[in-house]
Amino acid sequence: MELVNELVNIGLTPEEAKVYISILELGGSFASNIARKAQINRATCYHTLDNLLKKGFISSYTKGKVLWFNAESPEKIIQAETEKLARAKALIPQLLSISNTLTFKPKIRFFEGIEGIKTVFEDVFETAEKEILGYTNVRSLGDILADYFRGYCKRKIEKKIKTRYLAPQTGEGVDLIDQFYPKNYDKNLVEILLVNRKEFSFENEISIYGNKVAIISLNPEEPMALLIESATFAKSMRSIFNLAWLGATAFIAK
């Protein structure tokens, strides 16, 4: 039964899977014997055999005026499926080029829960090539994702992704930030300006990277995230951040 389920997972119906396995076990046979072995009625068996012939899983020839059915080698089937996959992959650049000529349409995805937030952070890590810009609240991140955030920061350092963030000041100051990064990490890879938390109390993390902007709630009562993929929106958000970065020195935790 487990083997039947696995064949169903690659595109066969339950009847097709049973018939194919029966032909393999019989070493080839007539429809009546196959139907008996597969425990299905003869009419269903003929219909199923016809489908398997079309899919290339079996072959047939006349033996004593009666059709004899043989199962194709599983290796041959896998090879055929591999060739189909290769042809499909070869189409991707052409299909993407068609998609890219369409009218601009930003992609917006919504994620819920802590696992959803982690999914968005993973997209930031995987997609960002050189630098991540944005706004965060280190204290709040530590409250809801301490262990994950520590590992996330470590991987960013290892990948040499630079981070520039604006964040509200905390009592611990830089010490709070340092506890999430590896010992003796390259300080050139992390620039966080701490601003007055009374005037700038961020309850979301906003990460700007590549052509994407991730907005992540840091409120434990509403764990959710929004991922926007838009080159023009990311460019605008990057410009706004750089403007805020330049002006932030006037508000550094006074």
C-alpha positions in Angstrom: 0.0 0.0 0.0 2.9 2.4 0.7 4.3 1.8 -2.7 0.9 2.5 -4.2 0.8 5.8 -2.4 4.2 6.8 -3.6 3.2 6.1 -7.2 0.1 8.2 -6.7 2.3 11.0 -5.5 4.1 11.1 -8.8 0.9 11.3 -10.8 -0.7 7.9 -11.1 -4.2 7.1 -10.0 -4.6 4.4 -7.3 -5.9 1.9 -9.9 -3.0 2.7 -12.3 -0.5 2.2 -9.4 -2.0 -1.2 -8.5 -2.1 -2.4 -12.1 1.5 -1.3 -12.8 2.8 -3.0 -9.6 0.7 -6.2 -10.5 2.3 -6.3 -14.0 5.8 -6.0 -12.5 5.0 -8.8 -10.1 3.6 -11.0 -12.8 6.4 -10.3 -15.2 3.8 -9.4 -17.8 0.5 -11.0 -18.4 -3.0 -10.8 -20.0 -5.6 -8.3 -18.8 -7.7 -10.9 -17.0 -4.7 -12.1 -14.9 -3.7 -8.5 -14.2 -7.2 -7.5 -13.1 -7.3 -10.5 -10.7 -3.9 -9.7 -9.3 -4.7 -6.0 -8.9 -8.1 -6.9 -7.4 -10.1 -4.6 -9.8 -12.9 -5.5 -12.3 -11.9 -6.3 -15.9 -13.6 -3.2 -17.4 -11.7 -0.9 -15.0 -8.5 -2.8 -15.7 -8.8 -2.3 -19.5 -9.4 1.4 -19.1 -6.4 1.6 -16.7 -4.2 -0.3 -19.0 -5.0 2.1 -21.8 -4.1 5.0 -19.6 -0.8 3.4 -18.6 0.0 2.8 -22.2 -0.5 6.5 -23.0 1.7 7.5 -20.1 4.5 5.1 -21.2 4.5 3.0 -18.0 3.6 -0.2 -19.9 3.8 -1.7 -23.5 1.8 -4.3 -25.2 1.9 -6.8 -28.1 -0.3 -9.5 -29.4 0.4 -13.0 -28.1 -1.8 -15.8 -29.3 -4.4 -13.3 -30.6 -4.6 -11.8 -27.2 -3.0 -8.6 -25.9 0.0 -9.2 -23.6 1.1 -6.3 -21.3 4.6 -5.7 -20.1 5.7 -3.1 -17.5 8.4 -0.7 -18.6 11.5 -0.6 -16.5 11.2 1.8 -13.5 14.6 3.2 -14.5 13.2 4.1 -18.0 10.2 5.8 -16.4 12.4 7.9 -14.1 14.6 8.8 -17.0 11.6 10.0 -19.0 10.4 12.1 -16.1 13.9 13.5 -15.6 13.9 14.5 -19.3 10.5 16.2 -18.9 11.8 18.2 -15.9 14.8 19.2 -17.9 12.6 20.5 -20.7 10.4 22.3 -18.2 13.5 24.0 -16.6 14.7 25.1 -20.1 11.5 27.0 -20.6 11.8 29.0 -17.4 14.0 31.9 -18.9 11.6 32.3 -21.8 8.5 32.3 -19.6 10.1 34.7 -17.2 11.1 37.1 -20.0 7.4 37.1 -21.0 6.3 37.8 -17.4 8.8 40.6 -17.1 7.3 42.4 -20.1 3.9 42.6 -18.4 2.6 45.8 -16.8 4.3 46.4 -13.4 2.6 44.4 -10.7 4.1 44.4 -7.2 3.9 41.1 -5.3 2.5 41.4 -1.8 2.5 38.4 0.6 1.1 38.2 4.1 2.4 35.9 6.8 1.0 35.1 10.3 2.5 33.8 13.5 6.1 33.4 14.7 6.9 30.9 12.0 5.6 33.3 9.4 7.9 36.0 10.8 10.8 33.6 10.6 9.9 32.8 7.0 10.2 36.5 6.2 13.5 36.9 8.0 14.8 33.9 6.0 13.8 35.6 2.8 15.8 38.7 4.0 18.8 36.6 4.7 18.6 34.6 1.4 17.9 37.5 -0.8 20.0 40.3 0.6 23.3 40.4 -1.3 25.4 43.2 0.3 23.3 45.4 2.7 20.1 45.5 4.7 18.7 48.9 5.6 15.8 49.6 7.9 14.3 50.2 11.3 14.1 47.9 14.2 13.6 47.5 18.0 16.3 45.3 19.3 14.6 44.9 22.7 11.4 43.7 21.2 13.1 41.4 18.8 14.9 39.8 21.7 11.7 39.4 23.6 9.9 37.4 20.9 12.8 35.7 18.9 15.9 35.7 21.1 17.4 32.4 20.1 16.4 32.7 16.4 17.6 36.3 16.2 21.0 35.4 17.7 21.4 32.7 15.1 20.2 35.0 12.3 22.7 37.7 13.3 25.5 35.1 13.3 24.6 33.9 9.8 24.5 37.5 8.5 28.0 38.1 9.8 29.3 34.9 8.3 27.7 35.9 4.9 29.3 39.3 5.3 25.9 41.1 4.9 26.1 44.7 6.2 23.3 45.9 8.4 22.3 49.6 8.8 19.4 50.2 11.2 17.8 52.9 13.2 16.5 51.7 16.5 15.2 53.2 19.8 17.7 53.6 22.6 17.5 51.1 25.5 19.0 51.2 29.0 21.6 48.7 27.9 22.6 50.6 24.8 25.1 48.9 22.5 25.6 46.1 25.1 22.1 44.9 24.2 23.0 44.8 20.5 26.3 43.0 21.1 24.7 40.1 23.0 23.0 39.0 19.7 26.2 39.0 17.6 29.2 36.6 17.7 32.1 37.6 20.0 34.6 39.9 18.2 32.3 40.3 15.2 33.3 42.8 12.5 31.8 46.1 13.7 32.0 47.4 10.1 29.2 45.0 9.2 26.8 46.4 11.8 25.8 50.1 12.1 22.8 50.8 14.3 22.0 54.4 15.3 20.1 54.5 18.6 17.5 57.3 18.6 15.4 58.7 21.4 12.8 56.0 22.2 10.3 58.5 23.5 10.1 60.2 20.1 10.9 57.2 17.9 9.4 54.0 19.4 9.4 51.5 16.6 7.0 48.5 17.1 7.8 47.0 13.7 11.0 46.0 11.9 11.2 47.3 8.4 13.9 45.7 6.3 14.8 47.1 2.9 16.9 44.7 0.7 17.2 44.1 -3.0 13.9 44.9 -4.6 11.9 43.9 -1.5 10.6 45.5 1.7 9.7 43.4 4.7 7.5 44.8 7.4 7.5 42.7 10.6 5.4 43.2 13.7 7.3 43.0 16.9 4.2 43.0 19.0 3.8 39.5 20.6 0.0 40.0 20.5 -0.1 40.5 16.8 2.7 38.3 15.2 2.5 38.9 11.5 4.6 40.1 8.6 4.2 41.7 5.2 6.6 41.1 2.3 6.4 43.5 -0.6 8.4 42.8 -3.8 8.6 46.0 -5.9 11.7 47.6 -7.3 10.2 51.1 -7.3 8.8 50.8 -3.8 12.1 49.4 -2.5 14.0 52.3 -4.2 11.6 54.8 -2.6 11.9 53.2 0.9 15.7 53.1 0.5 15.8 56.9 -0.3 13.5 57.7 2.7 15.8 55.6 5.0 19.0 57.4 3.8 17.3 60.7 4.4 16.3 59.5 7.9 19.8 58.2 8.5 21.3 61.6 7.7 19.0 63.4 10.0 19.1 60.8 12.8 22.2 62.3 14.4 20.1 65.2 15.6 18.0 62.7 17.7 20.6 60.3 19.0 19.3 59.3 22.4 19.4 62.6 24.2 
